[in-house]
Amino acid sequence: MDSRWVGPDGYEIVPAYRRDRQVLRVRRNGQVIADCLSVEEVARYVDLADLCEVIPLPVRTRDARTAVK
């Protein structure tokens, strides 16, 4: 569950567990707003069309190049 979605106005949606049940946790500026059981519940807080998935890029450890020397 490494997925994460961000939206305008500081909204962030992350998968989480609450009482052994998977939920979509809605945060705004770091504060937990709600634990939603469905995408429809998330849509009450943020427009789903505005969300962007955050995809972590792999880290290059060898042959790293920088613009500044």
MOPAC internal coordinates of N, CA, C and O (Angstrom, degrees):
PM7 1SCF
backbone

  N    0.0000 0     0.00 0     0.00 0    0    0    0
  C    1.4572 1     0.00 0     0.00 0    1    0    0
  C    1.5235 1   110.40 1     0.00 0    2    1    0
  O    1.2310 1   121.09 1  -116.58 1    3    2    1
  N    1.3027 1   115.53 1    63.42 1    3    2    1
  C    1.4522 1   119.53 1   179.69 1    5    3    2
  C    1.5240 1   111.53 1   -96.29 1    6    5    3
  O    1.2310 1   119.83 1  -172.93 1    7    6    5
  N    1.3071 1   117.93 1     7.07 1    7    6    5
  C    1.4565 1   120.76 1  -177.84 1    9    7    6
  C    1.5199 1   110.39 1   -75.24 1   10    9    7
  O    1.2310 1   122.44 1   -28.45 1   11   10    9
  N    1.3334 1   112.94 1   151.55 1   11   10    9
  C    1.4650 1   119.82 1   178.94 1   13   11   10
  C    1.5098 1   107.15 1  -158.10 1   14   13   11
  O    1.2310 1   120.69 1   -40.89 1   15   14   13
  N    1.3128 1   116.29 1   139.11 1   15   14   13
  C    1.4623 1   121.34 1   178.46 1   17   15   14
  C    1.5249 1   108.45 1  -124.78 1   18   17   15
  O    1.2310 1   120.92 1   -38.63 1   19   18   17
  N    1.3104 1   115.85 1   141.37 1   19   18   17
  C    1.4615 1   120.49 1   178.33 1   21   19   18
  C    1.5267 1   108.89 1  -124.33 1   22   21   19
  O    1.2310 1   121.70 1   -26.59 1   23   22   21
  N    1.3218 1   114.36 1   153.41 1   23   22   21
  C    1.4496 1   120.61 1   179.98 1   25   23   22
  C    1.5127 1   110.39 1  -140.08 1   26   25   23
  O    1.2310 1   120.42 1     4.04 1   27   26   25
  N    1.3069 1   116.81 1  -175.96 1   27   26   25
  C    1.4613 1   120.86 1   179.94 1   29   27   26
  C    1.5284 1   111.70 1   -68.75 1   30   29   27
  O    1.2310 1   121.06 1   -16.28 1   31   30   29
  N    1.2945 1   115.57 1   163.72 1   31   30   29
  C    1.4708 1   122.90 1   175.94 1   33   31   30
  C    1.5236 1   113.46 1    62.35 1   34   33   31
  O    1.2310 1   120.21 1  -152.56 1   35   34   33
  N    1.3506 1   117.20 1    27.44 1   35   34   33
  C    1.4584 1   120.60 1   174.63 1   37   35   34
  C    1.5126 1   115.53 1    80.32 1   38   37   35
  O    1.2310 1   119.17 1  -166.38 1   39   38   37
  N    1.3344 1   119.18 1    13.62 1   39   38   37
  C    1.4599 1   121.29 1   179.21 1   41   39   38
  C    1.5211 1   110.68 1   -77.88 1   42   41   39
  O    1.2310 1   120.95 1   -36.21 1   43   42   41
  N    1.3271 1   115.79 1   143.79 1   43   42   41
  C    1.4541 1   123.12 1   177.21 1   45   43   42
  C    1.5272 1   107.39 1  -144.92 1   46   45   43
  O    1.2310 1   120.76 1   -44.23 1   47   46   45
  N    1.3311 1   116.14 1   135.77 1   47   46   45
  C    1.4536 1   121.85 1   179.00 1   49   47   46
  C    1.5271 1   107.41 1  -119.17 1   50   49   47
  O    1.2310 1   120.49 1   -54.07 1   51   50   49
  N    1.3311 1   116.66 1   125.93 1   51   50   49
  C    1.4629 1   121.31 1   179.77 1   53   51   50
  C    1.5310 1   109.12 1  -134.86 1   54   53   51
  O    1.2310 1   120.45 1   -36.89 1   55   54   53
  N    1.3301 1   116.74 1   143.11 1   55   54   53
  C    1.4617 1   118.93 1   173.41 1   57   55   54
  C    1.5301 1   109.80 1   -68.46 1   58   57   55
  O    1.2310 1   120.24 1   -36.15 1   59   58   57
  N    1.3143 1   117.14 1   143.85 1   59   58   57
  C    1.4688 1   121.55 1  -179.38 1   61   59   58
  C    1.5206 1   108.69 1  -152.99 1   62   61   59
  O    1.2310 1   121.14 1    -6.51 1   63   62   61
  N    1.3192 1   115.43 1   173.49 1   63   62   61
  C    1.4608 1   121.11 1   175.40 1   65   63   62
  C    1.5187 1   108.94 1  -120.06 1   66   65   63
  O    1.2310 1   121.43 1   -42.80 1   67   66   65
  N    1.3200 1   114.88 1   137.20 1   67   66   65
  C    1.4640 1   120.86 1   175.48 1   69   67   66
  C    1.5259 1   107.11 1  -136.52 1   70   69   67
  O    1.2310 1   121.51 1   -61.48 1   71   70   69
  N    1.3273 1   114.71 1   118.52 1   71   70   69
  C    1.4772 1   120.33 1  -177.56 1   73   71   70
  C    1.5226 1   111.00 1    53.42 1   74   73   71
  O    1.2310 1   120.55 1  -131.64 1   75   74   73
  N    1.3206 1   116.56 1    48.36 1   75   74   73
  C    1.4741 1   123.87 1   178.03 1   77   75   74
  C    1.5295 1   113.86 1    61.97 1   78   77   75
  O    1.2310 1   120.52 1  -158.41 1   79   78   77
  N    1.3135 1   116.61 1    21.59 1   79   78   77
  C    1.4611 1   120.49 1   177.65 1   81   79   78
  C    1.5186 1   108.97 1  -124.96 1   82   81   79
  O    1.2310 1   120.58 1   -44.70 1   83   82   81
  N    1.3381 1   116.51 1   135.30 1   83   82   81
  C    1.4525 1   119.60 1  -179.60 1   85   83   82
  C    1.5229 1   110.34 1   -75.06 1   86   85   83
  O    1.2310 1   121.25 1   -45.37 1   87   86   85
  N    1.3265 1   115.21 1   134.63 1   87   86   85
  C    1.4693 1   121.71 1   179.45 1   89   87   86
  C    1.5197 1   108.70 1  -134.19 1   90   89   87
  O    1.2310 1   120.99 1   -13.14 1   91   90   89
  N    1.3184 1   115.71 1   166.86 1   91   90   89
  C    1.4618 1   122.42 1   170.26 1   93   91   90
  C    1.5208 1   106.46 1  -104.57 1   94   93   91
  O    1.2310 1   120.77 1   -67.53 1   95   94   93
  N    1.3188 1   116.14 1   112.47 1   95   94   93
  C    1.4625 1   121.19 1  -176.25 1   97   95   94
  C    1.5283 1   109.31 1   -87.88 1   98   97   95
  O    1.2310 1   120.97 1   -55.18 1   99   98   97
  N    1.3097 1   115.76 1   124.82 1   99   98   97
  C    1.4652 1   122.45 1   178.76 1  101   99   98
  C    1.5264 1   107.63 1   -99.57 1  102  101   99
  O    1.2310 1   121.25 1   -56.80 1  103  102  101
  N    1.3234 1   115.22 1   123.20 1  103  102  101
  C    1.4711 1   120.87 1   176.11 1  105  103  102
  C    1.5191 1   108.81 1  -121.27 1  106  105  103
  O    1.2310 1   121.92 1   -28.78 1  107  106  105
  N    1.3044 1   113.93 1   151.22 1  107  106  105
  C    1.4685 1   119.38 1   173.63 1  109  107  106
  C    1.5135 1   107.14 1  -135.47 1  110  109  107
  O    1.2310 1   121.31 1   -60.51 1  111  110  109
  N    1.3128 1   115.11 1   119.49 1  111  110  109
  C    1.4596 1   122.67 1  -176.82 1  113  111  110
  C    1.5365 1   111.30 1    53.05 1  114  113  111
  O    1.2310 1   120.92 1  -140.86 1  115  114  113
  N    1.3402 1   115.85 1    39.14 1  115  114  113
  C    1.4553 1   121.24 1   176.84 1  117  115  114
  C    1.5106 1   115.70 1    86.88 1  118  117  115
  O    1.2310 1   119.58 1   167.41 1  119  118  117
  N    1.3084 1   118.40 1   -12.59 1  119  118  117
  C    1.4635 1   122.75 1  -179.72 1  121  119  118
  C    1.5299 1   109.79 1   -92.17 1  122  121  119
  O    1.2310 1   120.00 1   -46.00 1  123  122  121
  N    1.3162 1   117.60 1   134.00 1  123  122  121
  C    1.4637 1   121.23 1   177.38 1  125  123  122
  C    1.5309 1   109.09 1   -71.14 1  126  125  123
  O    1.2310 1   121.25 1   -55.94 1  127  126  125
  N    1.3175 1   115.21 1   124.06 1  127  126  125
  C    1.4658 1   121.73 1   179.41 1  129  127  126
  C    1.5306 1   109.93 1   -96.38 1  130  129  127
  O    1.2310 1   120.78 1   135.26 1  131  130  129
  N    1.3559 1   116.11 1   -44.74 1  131  130  129
  C    1.4669 1   119.43 1  -176.83 1  133  131  130
  C    1.5176 1   110.40 1  -163.14 1  134  133  131
  O    1.2310 1   120.93 1   -24.65 1  135  134  133
  N    1.3260 1   115.83 1   155.35 1  135  134  133
  C    1.4555 1   123.71 1   168.50 1  137  135  134
  C    1.5180 1   106.38 1  -110.03 1  138  137  135
  O    1.2310 1   120.78 1   -67.41 1  139  138  137
  N    1.3223 1   116.11 1   112.59 1  139  138  137
  C    1.4641 1   121.23 1  -173.73 1  141  139  138
  C    1.5250 1   111.20 1  -102.47 1  142  141  139
  O    1.2310 1   120.65 1   -39.25 1  143  142  141
  N    1.3162 1   116.36 1   140.75 1  143  142  141
  C    1.4567 1   121.88 1   179.23 1  145  143  142
  C    1.5236 1   112.60 1   -89.42 1  146  145  143
  O    1.2310 1   120.06 1   168.14 1  147  146  145
  N    1.3387 1   117.48 1   -11.86 1  147  146  145
  C    1.4691 1   120.68 1  -179.06 1  149  147  146
  C    1.5272 1   109.85 1  -146.68 1  150  149  147
  O    1.2310 1   121.90 1   -16.06 1  151  150  149
  N    1.3216 1   113.97 1   163.94 1  151  150  149
  C    1.4646 1   120.24 1   176.98 1  153  151  150
  C    1.5233 1   110.07 1   -66.02 1  154  153  151
  O    1.2310 1   120.62 1   147.04 1  155  154  153
  N    1.3179 1   116.42 1   -32.96 1  155  154  153
  C    1.4723 1   119.93 1   178.37 1  157  155  154
  C    1.5265 1   111.32 1   -61.09 1  158  157  155
  O    1.2310 1   120.51 1   143.47 1  159  158  157
  N    1.3230 1   116.62 1   -36.53 1  159  158  157
  C    1.4641 1   119.98 1   177.01 1  161  159  158
  C    1.5226 1   111.15 1   -67.64 1  162  161  159
  O    1.2310 1   120.27 1   141.38 1  163  162  161
  N    1.3316 1   117.08 1   -38.62 1  163  162  161
  C    1.4702 1   120.65 1   177.64 1  165  163  162
  C    1.5204 1   109.96 1   -60.65 1  166  165  163
  O    1.2310 1   120.52 1   142.32 1  167  166  165
  N    1.3346 1   116.62 1   -37.68 1  167  166  165
  C    1.4722 1   121.59 1  -178.05 1  169  167  166
  C    1.5263 1   112.44 1   -63.88 1  170  169  167
  O    1.2310 1   119.73 1   163.37 1  171  170  169
  N    1.3170 1   118.12 1   -16.63 1  171  170  169
  C    1.4743 1   120.34 1   175.80 1  173  171  170
  C    1.5258 1   111.57 1   -70.57 1  174  173  171
  O    1.2310 1   120.69 1   157.13 1  175  174  173
  N    1.3320 1   116.28 1   -22.87 1  175  174  173
  C    1.4683 1   121.19 1  -175.44 1  177  175  174
  C    1.5270 1   113.04 1  -103.09 1  178  177  175
  O    1.2310 1   120.23 1   146.71 1  179  178  177
  N    1.3292 1   117.16 1   -33.29 1  179  178  177
  C    1.4631 1   120.33 1  -176.11 1  181  179  178
  C    1.5263 1   109.02 1  -146.50 1  182  181  179
  O    1.2310 1   120.69 1   -34.99 1  183  182  181
  N    1.3241 1   116.29 1   145.01 1  183  182  181
  C    1.4610 1   121.13 1   177.16 1  185  183  182
  C    1.5209 1   108.04 1   -69.39 1  186  185  183
  O    1.2310 1   120.26 1   -60.61 1  187  186  185
  N    1.3251 1   117.11 1   119.39 1  187  186  185
  C    1.4603 1   121.41 1  -176.04 1  189  187  186
  C    1.5304 1   112.61 1   -60.64 1  190  189  187
  O    1.2310 1   120.00 1   151.25 1  191  190  189
  N    1.3214 1   117.60 1   -28.75 1  191  190  189
  C    1.4619 1   121.27 1   179.67 1  193  191  190
  C    1.5265 1   111.89 1   -67.87 1  194  193  191
  O    1.2310 1   120.10 1   159.47 1  195  194  193
  N    1.3221 1   117.42 1   -20.53 1  195  194  193
  C    1.4646 1   121.39 1  -179.44 1  197  195  194
  C    1.5241 1   113.51 1   -87.24 1  198  197  195
  O    1.2310 1   120.02 1   171.79 1  199  198  197
  N    1.3436 1   117.57 1    -8.21 1  199  198  197
  C    1.4629 1   120.39 1  -176.52 1  201  199  198
  C    1.5294 1   111.30 1   -80.95 1  202  201  199
  O    1.2310 1   121.09 1   -37.84 1  203  202  201
  N    1.3187 1   115.52 1   142.16 1  203  202  201
  C    1.4630 1   123.08 1   175.98 1  205  203  202
  C    1.5164 1   108.65 1  -124.73 1  206  205  203
  O    1.2310 1   120.57 1   -47.85 1  207  206  205
  N    1.3339 1   116.51 1   132.15 1  207  206  205
  C    1.4590 1   119.88 1   178.21 1  209  207  206
  C    1.5253 1   109.52 1   -76.68 1  210  209  207
  O    1.2310 1   120.86 1   -45.04 1  211  210  209
  N    1.3135 1   115.96 1   134.96 1  211  210  209
  C    1.4616 1   122.20 1   176.87 1  213  211  210
  C    1.5209 1   106.88 1   -90.98 1  214  213  211
  O    1.2310 1   120.94 1   -59.35 1  215  214  213
  N    1.3173 1   115.80 1   120.65 1  215  214  213
  C    1.4601 1   121.28 1  -178.98 1  217  215  214
  C    1.5183 1   108.48 1  -113.62 1  218  217  215
  O    1.2310 1   120.02 1   -67.44 1  219  218  217
  N    1.3359 1   117.57 1   112.56 1  219  218  217
  C    1.4634 1   119.30 1   179.51 1  221  219  218
  C    1.5317 1   110.28 1   -69.46 1  222  221  219
  O    1.2310 1   120.86 1   -45.77 1  223  222  221
  N    1.3045 1   115.96 1   134.23 1  223  222  221
  C    1.4526 1   121.25 1   179.33 1  225  223  222
  C    1.5206 1   109.77 1   -89.49 1  226  225  223
  O    1.2310 1   120.25 1   -32.06 1  227  226  225
  N    1.3375 1   117.12 1   147.94 1  227  226  225
  C    1.4653 1   118.94 1   178.54 1  229  227  226
  C    1.5240 1   110.70 1   -65.23 1  230  229  227
  O    1.2310 1   121.36 1   -32.87 1  231  230  229
  N    1.3101 1   115.00 1   147.13 1  231  230  229
  C    1.4572 1   121.08 1  -178.97 1  233  231  230
  C    1.5194 1   108.97 1   -90.25 1  234  233  231
  O    1.2310 1   120.60 1   -49.00 1  235  234  233
  N    1.3247 1   116.46 1   131.00 1  235  234  233
  C    1.4632 1   120.81 1   176.21 1  237  235  234
  C    1.5115 1   108.27 1   -89.87 1  238  237  235
  O    1.2310 1   120.76 1   -57.31 1  239  238  237
  N    1.3109 1   116.16 1   122.69 1  239  238  237
  C    1.4749 1   119.44 1   179.68 1  241  239  238
  C    1.5166 1   111.46 1  -102.45 1  242  241  239
  O    1.2310 1   119.78 1   150.29 1  243  242  241
  N    1.3197 1   118.02 1   -29.71 1  243  242  241
  C    1.4585 1   121.11 1   178.94 1  245  243  242
  C    1.5116 1   110.18 1  -102.80 1  246  245  243
  O    1.2310 1   121.01 1   -31.39 1  247  246  245
  N    1.3162 1   115.67 1   148.61 1  247  246  245
  C    1.4501 1   121.68 1   174.00 1  249  247  246
  C    1.5323 1   112.64 1    56.25 1  250  249  247
  O    1.2310 1   120.86 1  -140.74 1  251  250  249
  N    1.3298 1   115.96 1    39.26 1  251  250  249
  C    1.4598 1   119.57 1   178.47 1  253  251  250
  C    1.5189 1   109.60 1   -72.07 1  254  253  251
  O    1.2310 1   120.75 1   -44.19 1  255  254  253
  N    1.2916 1   116.16 1   135.81 1  255  254  253
  C    1.4788 1   122.18 1  -179.66 1  257  255  254
  C    1.5165 1   108.58 1  -116.86 1  258  257  255
  O    1.2310 1   120.95 1   -38.66 1  259  258  257
  N    1.2997 1   115.79 1   141.34 1  259  258  257
  C    1.4671 1   120.71 1   177.98 1  261  259  258
  C    1.5092 1   109.59 1  -125.52 1  262  261  259
  O    1.2310 1   121.01 1   -21.76 1  263  262  261
  N    1.3165 1   115.68 1   158.24 1  263  262  261
  C    1.4577 1   121.03 1   179.55 1  265  263  262
  C    1.5325 1   110.70 1   -79.68 1  266  265  263
  O    1.2310 1   120.08 1   155.70 1  267  266  265
  N    1.3138 1   117.45 1   -24.30 1  267  266  265
  C    1.4549 1   121.77 1  -176.84 1  269  267  266
  C    1.5240 1   108.20 1  -109.96 1  270  269  267
  O    1.2310 1   121.37 1   -46.47 1  271  270  269
  N    1.3429 1   114.98 1   133.53 1  271  270  269
  C    1.4803 1   119.16 1   177.56 1  273  271  270
  C    1.4906 1   110.80 1  -111.59 1  274  273  271
  O    1.2310 1   120.10 1   180.00 1  275  274  273

